């Protein structure tokens, strides 16, 4: 009886979380896109930059329904789920909140927010480590911190070096771990050139691309 009650409470809470997210989602994304911190618009991204980012971060982004547990190289978090984590949780913890994150991504954000707007928010809020005590958020800030350039002035390799950081910003930091960043950059270049493929969904480090 106690187990059934616990399951019921969890389901009831998840249903409440989804319903609440449905009420606020359009406003949340509209406010986010209008913020001064949104430095990069969708039209500022080249088609190549979009394709490269998606190939690494979320290969099935424009086709999945908010989550993806099967596409090789996708890992366990889609761009949609990453946006849910950033916008809907103050202190995200795995477990039940991962379920909530997935439900909101699937049942709310994917249905109410177009993919291009999701991508814009991701590009401008992605985490790139710290600069002193301040978080580095977004490709524009990362370009300035790591390359002393505006985003639009980045070379192809510099852009991919930032993409390489996304999986683990400190482990693959351009400044703290330059060799690991360069090694991942080379694997990513082989991946986006079509010269290798991830083995399965969890192969986010592209061991076969070495």
N, C-alpha and C positions, 0 to 999 in steps of 0.2 A: 504493500500500500504506500509506504514511504517513497519507494522508488518511482511509482506511478505519479505521485504528487510532485516529485522533483522534476520528472520529465515534463509534466503538464506546465509547471512553473517556467521551465526553460523555454518551452514552445510558446507560451503566452508572452513571455518577455521578448522573444525574437519577433513575434507577430507585431508587438507594440513598436519595437525598434524600426521595423520595416515600414509600418504605417506612419510613424513620425517622420522618417526620412522622406517618404513620398510627399509629405506636406511641405517640406522645406527645401527639397533638392534644387528646383529650378532657381529659387532665390539665392541659394548658396553658390551655385556656379556662376550666376549672373554677377553677383557681388565680387566673386573672386576674379573674374575676367576683367572687371572694371578697376581693379586695384592698381595703384601706381607701381607696384612691384611686378606687374605683368609687363616685362620689357620686350618679349618676343611674341609677335602675332603669328598666326598661322601662315600668312603670306610671306613672313620673313624666313621661313624654312624652305630650303630647296627640296625638290622631290627626292633627290638622292639622300639628303639628310634625314628626311622622314622615313624612307625605306631602310636606311641603315639602322636608325634608332629602333624601329619596329622589329627588324630582323633579330636584334639582340635582346630587346626588352620584352617583346610580346609579339611573336611571329604571326599569330592569328588574330591580331587586334581588331582589324576591320571586319572580321567574320564571326568572332565568338560572341556569346551573350553575357559577357561580364566576367566570366571565369573560364579557365581552360586547364584541364588536367591531363591532356593527351598530346598536345603538339610538341614535338621534339625541341628542346631548348627553351621552352616557355617558363619552366620553373613553377613555383606554387603561387605566384602573385602576378596578376595581369596589371596593365596600366590602369584599368578601371578600378581594380581592387586597391592599388596604390593610392589613387585619388580618394577613395572612400576612407582609407586609413588616415590620410592627411587631413581631410576635411571634417570627418565625423567623430574622431576619437582624440581625446586629450592625452591619454596615457595607454596606448594600445598594448594589449597582452595577448599572446597566443592562447588557443583553447576556444572557449565560448565566443570570444570576440572575433576570432577568425571566422567562425560560422556566421556571426552577425555581419562581418565585413563582406563575406561572399554573398549573403542574401541581399544586402543592400546594393551591391554591385550588379547582381543578376536581375533582381526584381524591381529595382528603382532606377539607378543611375543609367544602366544600359538602355532602358526604355525611355528615359526622360531627357537625356543629354546626348547630343550628337557626338560622334567619335572625334571630330576635329576639335571641338571645344574641350573634350577630355584631354586630348593631346596637348593643347595649348596650356592648360593648367598644369599638366605633368611637366612639360618643358620648363615652366617658370617656377616650379616649386620643388623639383627633385633635389634630394639631399646630396651635397658634395663635401661633407666633412665640416671642419670648423676653421675659422680664421681668428685665432686667439680664443675668446670665449663666445664668439658670434658664429651661428650656423651659416654655412654657405648654401643658399637656396637658389636653384635655377641655373640654367646654362649661361645666362648673361653674367651673373655674379661670378660663376665659376671661371668663365673666360677671363674676366678681369683679375681675379685672384691668382689663377695658375699661369696665365699667359700674358697678363698685362695688356690685353687687347679687348676691343669690342667683339661681341659674338660674330658679327658679320665679317670680321677680319680674320677669323680663324682659318687655318689651312685644313685640308681634309683630314690629315693625320691628327692635328690638334683637336678637332671635333671628335674624332673617334677615341682619342685618349680620354676625353671627358666621358664619353659613352662607356668606356672600359671601367670607369670608376663606379658606375651606378650600382653594380652588384654588391660592392662592399667598399665604400668610399675611403676608409682608412687603410684597408689591406692593399688596395690598388691605387693609392694616392700618387699623383704625379710627382709630388715633392717628397713625401715620406718613404715611398716604396717605388722609385722610378723604374727599377728593373722589372718588378712584377707588373707594373702598368704597361711597359713596353712589350713584355711577353704576351699579355692579354690583348694588347692592340694588334699584334701580329696575328694572333688566332682569330680575332674579329675580322681583320682584313681578308683572311682566307675564307671565313664564313660568308661575308657579304659578297665576295667574288664568286661564290658558288663552288669553291674548291674543296669544301668539306661540309659535313652535316652533323648536327648533334645526334648522339646515340638514342636518347629518349627524352622524356619531359624534364627530367631532373639534371640533364647534362648541360648546366648553365656555364660551365668552365671550358667546354669544347676541347676535351682532352684529345679527341681525334684530329683536331686542327693543329696540333703541335708540330 
